[in-house]
Amino acid sequence: ENLAISSAYKSNYFILVEGYLDVIALHQSGFKETVACLGTAVTASHLSKLWTTADEIIICLDGDNAGIRASNRIIDIVLPILTVKNKVSFIKLPPSMDPDDLVKSKGPDEFQRLLAKRISLSEMIWNKEFNNNLFKSAEERAFLENKLDEYCKILNDPSLKTNFRRYFKQMLWDNVFKVSSLTNRKKA
């Protein structure tokens, strides 16, 4: 644990994984700022404790359905306690892989690549809710817009709230409204 704390202090982030084997594999691969939640539910106090050492917590849970559900729970936990000083991001692993499998089968360079391409919290929420659906009807669009706004309401930091709303509006425009109006023009 002390090794992870001193490494996280230097890199300014922790990598949060599910189990001991993931921690061991990542430590052996040079990612010493890795800590595990050990199958227990992550709480706001766990996250707050990590933020006392580093500004960013990078969530890297298994690529299976349970890992995806756990990542979604972390989103709900983190939103009310998030500030502009604290960041949460996500490493998306290939389906049915955990960090241990990844570094053993594809090597540390692949993990480093995924680490460099980590996804911000706002992008993770967008991906979860948008999920490449078409949202053709006004009702579907209103539902998506409302769902995204619900996330914004949970944020307590006013600056984050404003910027999440802006981000979601831009993403809605780029991926739902603009796409739909281009499709309709082509039909005319």
TAZIRA-V959896 format. One record per residue. RES is the residue in three letters. SS is DSSP state (H for helix, E for strand, L for the rest). OMEGA is omega in degrees with one decimal (* if undefined). BURIAL is I if it has 16 or more other ideal C-beta (glycine too) atoms within 10 Angstrom, else O. Layout:
BEGIN
res: (RES & RES)
ss: (SS & SS)
omega: (OMEGA & OMEGA)
burial: (BURIAL & BURIAL)
END
This chain:
BEGIN
res: (GLU & ASN & LEU & ALA & ILE & SER & SER & ALA & TYR & LYS & SER & ASN & TYR & PHE & ILE & LEU & VAL & GLU & GLY & TYR & LEU & ASP & VAL & ILE & ALA & LEU & HIS & GLN & SER & GLY & PHE & LYS & GLU & THR & VAL & ALA & CYS & LEU & GLY & THR & ALA & VAL & THR & ALA & SER & HIS & LEU & SER & LYS & LEU & TRP & THR & THR & ALA & ASP & GLU & ILE & ILE & ILE & CYS & LEU & ASP & GLY & ASP & ASN & ALA & GLY & ILE & ARG & ALA & SER & ASN & ARG & ILE & ILE & ASP & ILE & VAL & LEU & PRO & ILE & LEU & THR & VAL & LYS & ASN & LYS & VAL & SER & PHE & ILE & LYS & LEU & PRO & PRO & SER & MET & ASP & PRO & ASP & ASP & LEU & VAL & LYS & SER & LYS & GLY & PRO & ASP & GLU & PHE & GLN & ARG & LEU & LEU & ALA & LYS & ARG & ILE & SER & LEU & SER & GLU & MET & ILE & TRP & ASN & LYS & GLU & PHE & ASN & ASN & ASN & LEU & PHE & LYS & SER & ALA & GLU & GLU & ARG & ALA & PHE & LEU & GLU & ASN & LYS & LEU & ASP & GLU & TYR & CYS & LYS & ILE & LEU & ASN & ASP & PRO & SER & LEU & LYS & THR & ASN & PHE & ARG & ARG & TYR & PHE & LYS & GLN & MET & LEU & TRP & ASP & ASN & VAL & PHE & LYS & VAL & SER & SER & LEU & THR & ASN & ARG & LYS & LYS & ALA)
ss: (L & H & H & H & H & H & H & H & H & H & H & L & E & E & E & E & E & L & L & H & H & H & H & H & H & H & H & H & L & L & L & L & L & E & E & E & L & L & L & L & L & L & L & H & H & H & H & H & H & H & H & L & L & L & L & E & E & E & E & L & L & L & L & L & H & H & H & H & H & H & H & H & H & H & H & H & H & H & H & L & L & L & L & L & L & L & E & E & E & E & L & L & L & L & L & L & L & L & H & H & H & H & H & H & H & H & L & H & H & H & H & H & H & H & H & H & L & L & E & E & H & H & H & H & H & H & H & H & H & H & L & L & L & L & L & L & L & H & H & H & H & H & H & H & H & H & H & H & H & H & H & H & H & H & L & L & L & H & H & H & H & H & H & H & H & H & H & H & H & H & H & H & H & H & H & H & H & H & H & H & H & H & H & H & H & H & H & L)
omega: (179.7 & 177.3 & 179.1 & -178.4 & -178.8 & 177.0 & 179.9 & 178.3 & -179.7 & -176.3 & -178.1 & 171.7 & 169.1 & 169.5 & -177.7 & -179.5 & -175.0 & -170.1 & -179.5 & -177.7 & 177.0 & 179.4 & -178.3 & -178.6 & -179.1 & 176.2 & 179.6 & 179.7 & 175.4 & -179.4 & -170.3 & -179.3 & -177.6 & 174.4 & -178.4 & 172.8 & 173.9 & 173.8 & 178.3 & 178.9 & 177.1 & 179.9 & 177.1 & -179.3 & 174.2 & -177.8 & 179.7 & 178.9 & 178.5 & -179.5 & 177.3 & -179.7 & -175.1 & -177.8 & -174.6 & 172.4 & -179.8 & -177.8 & 179.4 & -179.3 & -176.5 & -178.7 & 179.8 & -177.5 & 179.4 & 178.1 & 178.6 & 178.2 & 179.5 & 176.7 & 178.9 & 176.9 & 179.6 & 176.6 & -178.8 & -179.5 & -170.8 & -174.2 & -177.7 & -176.0 & -177.1 & 173.8 & 178.3 & 179.5 & -177.2 & 179.1 & 169.9 & 175.6 & -172.7 & 170.2 & 179.4 & 178.5 & 174.7 & -179.5 & 177.6 & 173.8 & 170.0 & -177.4 & 178.2 & 178.0 & -174.8 & -177.5 & 178.4 & -176.1 & -174.5 & 175.6 & -178.8 & -179.7 & 178.7 & 177.6 & 178.3 & 178.2 & 179.1 & 177.3 & 179.2 & -178.9 & -176.1 & -172.2 & 178.5 & 178.2 & -178.8 & 179.0 & 178.7 & 178.4 & 178.6 & -179.2 & -179.6 & -174.6 & -178.1 & 173.9 & 179.0 & 174.3 & -177.4 & -179.8 & -175.3 & -174.2 & 176.9 & -179.6 & 179.6 & 179.5 & 179.8 & 178.4 & 180.0 & -179.5 & 179.3 & -180.0 & 179.1 & 178.9 & 177.4 & 176.6 & -178.5 & -179.1 & -178.8 & 179.1 & 178.2 & -179.8 & -175.0 & -179.7 & 176.8 & 179.8 & 179.7 & -175.3 & 173.1 & 179.1 & 177.8 & -179.1 & -178.9 & 177.5 & 178.6 & 179.6 & 176.5 & -179.9 & -175.5 & -170.4 & -177.4 & -172.5 & -178.7 & 179.6 & -179.6 & -178.2 & 176.1 & 178.7 & -179.7 & 178.3 & -179.5 & -179.2 & -175.1 & *)
burial: (O & O & O & I & I & O & I & I & O & O & O & O & I & I & I & I & I & I & I & O & O & I & I & O & I & I & O & O & I & O & I & I & I & I & I & I & I & O & O & O & O & I & O & O & O & I & I & O & O & I & I & O & I & I & O & I & I & I & I & I & I & I & I & O & O & O & I & I & O & I & I & O & O & I & I & O & I & I & I & O & I & I & O & O & O & I & I & I & I & I & I & I & I & O & O & O & I & I & I & I & I & I & I & O & O & O & O & I & O & O & I & O & O & I & I & O & O & I & I & O & I & I & O & I & I & I & O & O & I & I & O & O & O & O & I & O & O & O & O & O & I & O & O & I & I & O & O & I & O & O & I & I & O & O & I & O & I & O & O & I & I & O & O & I & I & O & I & I & O & O & I & I & O & O & I & I & O & O & O & O & O & O & O & O & O & O & O & O)
END
